[in-house]
Amino acid sequence: MSAIQPIVMPKWGLAMQEGMVAVWHVEPGATVTAGQELCDIETSKIANVFESPVDGLLRRVVAAPGETLPVGALLAVVADQATEDAAIDGFIDEFQAAFAVEATAEAQPEPVSIATAAGRIRYLPIGDAAGPPVIFVHGFGGDLYNWQFNQAEVAAHATTYALDLPGHGGSTKDVGDGSLGVLVDAVLAFMDALQIERAHLVGHSMGGRTAIGVAAAAPDRVASLVLLAPGGVGPTVNHDFIDGFIGQSRPKKLRAVLEMLVANPDLVTNEMVDDVIKFKRLDGAVAALEALRDGCLYAPVDDATAVRDRLAKSPCPVHVVWGNEDRVLPANDAEGLPANVHVTRLDGAGHMPHMERAADVNALIERVVRG
Amino acid sequence: MPMKSYRQAINEALRQEMERDQRVILMGEDVAGGMGAPGEDDAWGGPLGVTKGLMPTFGRDRVLDTPISESAFIGAAAGAAATGLRPVAELMFVDFMGVCFDQIFNQAAKFRYMFGGKAVTPLVIRTMYGAGFRAASQHSQCLYPLFTHVPGLKVALPSNAYEAKGLLIQAIRDDDPVVFFEHKAMYDDEAEVPDEPYTIPFGEANVTREGDDVTIVAFGRMVNVANDAADSLARSGISCTVVDPRTTSPLDRDTILETVEETGRLVVVDEAHPRCNLATDVTAMVTENLFSVLKAAPKQVTAPHSPVPFAAELEDLYIPSAAKIEAAVHEVMSGSGARAA
């Protein structure tokens, strides 16, 4: 193993191509340990703390605060005390020269659309591993990019698809009567269209409730359920969030609503607010959200007891993940679930554990996929 | 999201609205091209190719090449709008609008009012404006202040491709006459534009940068120049809010006033001539409403009161630049022009 280790710009999510080093928390000469906070990095999608991937002596900080660099660019160098400065200089020169050559952008996976029995469904396919694929189903008001911190990682072990539910993203805005059945049928129609016999379903919130519905309607087609703060297992949903999400079109007010999604409000970037506003401007989007609110969220087909019963009888493994600071669906909905349900509760996460605790959620999904 | 040019975004908006609503028609000089000249159908698509491809899809009945008579076809479009169609008329350069002022100012703008609210005039006039194209003084003016002045007209100034598509679809669905200003130097500028139809409401400003020190209000293409200036200023520690009002009529007064209340300083950037333009309008509104919170006299960055020069060097000098905006921001930051406390 080389005595000199590069620390490079991380890739947080599919869309990230570059990041800006906002501020360093350590100075050259400091001893760093893996997991220690090195610097704050801002991208167009997210601002977050970058934790050291390695242990060692921080010999050189290459990226200046305020500098915007592509993913993979050199940020700093770790090496032991014995390594001479000249060797580090040489390493940096070599790295930069090689990186400049590499910098030919690799193609980003792009979403595609397919006509299904439930209308046009847009989805993002990543990976081509054998075994049942993983289908990611987002929640109310979300889209396939909600899985930007998960899908590519899980795709190392499985073929993955993230889809846009009807009424969302680039899928049809026709949600019929807005009932749960429309969403369940859409997921099954998507599986039919892609000739997917059986899949692991990862569902968030309303998408979690949808996944439970798919497993109930077609148990032989679901290999496992990973449910992130799923709807339906508790009696309440935060109406301030749902109504605010639909009703607010001004960035400041909508931002306050979106902050309910996360434990750390700094995660809500201008771009995230802007993306939601842009989605809601699409023809039919707000009408679809209203129909789903009235037909699905506020008028559940089954009460929480019936949904829990359904999970108890599930023939496939069921995992539930909940952020302890969830302000949309209360975290204590995770209590008292049937004994066959594996429950993971995470600190430092609100309603989006797959964003705020992505590494933990990804590890769980990988375990489930590997059986 | 796919990247599309300003030109493609406008073309897509027209195409999607024509597909959605049979009443939407296009008319203008060479919007298809080749009328009466066999073998040259769709050769033009307007002088800069914006409407190219629409005539082959929708036919000559809905994509009409008109004679070179603005007074005739703008009048015809206003009449068609009043009688049930939703015409989108292209009047190449706003500089030529003078010959059809009566049709716009006295007819289209007044129908709703004069007929006691019983008439609607869903007319869109698309037109090119702005300098930087080496097209000299008769093809380079801004002139949107003239239309902003007239009650009964709505005026949209999209600052990029995303804005262009959403504002144009909104304009076509609007029941009042809208003058839609396309900056001719922006047709190749790309932005992320959804494939699906969408609308951006009129009278709702877009805050493109958020800062604490100075509010910069800019219009049309100048929004991008103001963003560049704000980004450059941010590196030297001055943080600016940039407001793109999107439409000058209706004008989102609330957002402008709210942001100036936060910063206490105003710079307005307007590519139009300095007298009676949007810069004077916004400056007056802010001064009248927020005199006591202003920390410095507002600054206006505009073109000079002269025709757009033909000489390239002079034309470049004529257009408000990021450097001029930065200088204005530094001035309001130093407080020059403000009365001593």
Boltz contact constraints between the chains, C-beta under 6 A:
constraints:
  - contact:
      token1: [A, 281]
      token2: [B, 198]
      max_distance: 6.0
  - contact:
      token1: [A, 281]
      token2: [B, 199]
      max_distance: 6.0
  - contact:
      token1: [A, 282]
      token2: [B, 196]
      max_distance: 6.0
  - contact:
      token1: [A, 282]
      token2: [B, 198]
      max_distance: 6.0
  - contact:
      token1: [A, 283]
      token2: [B, 197]
      max_distance: 6.0
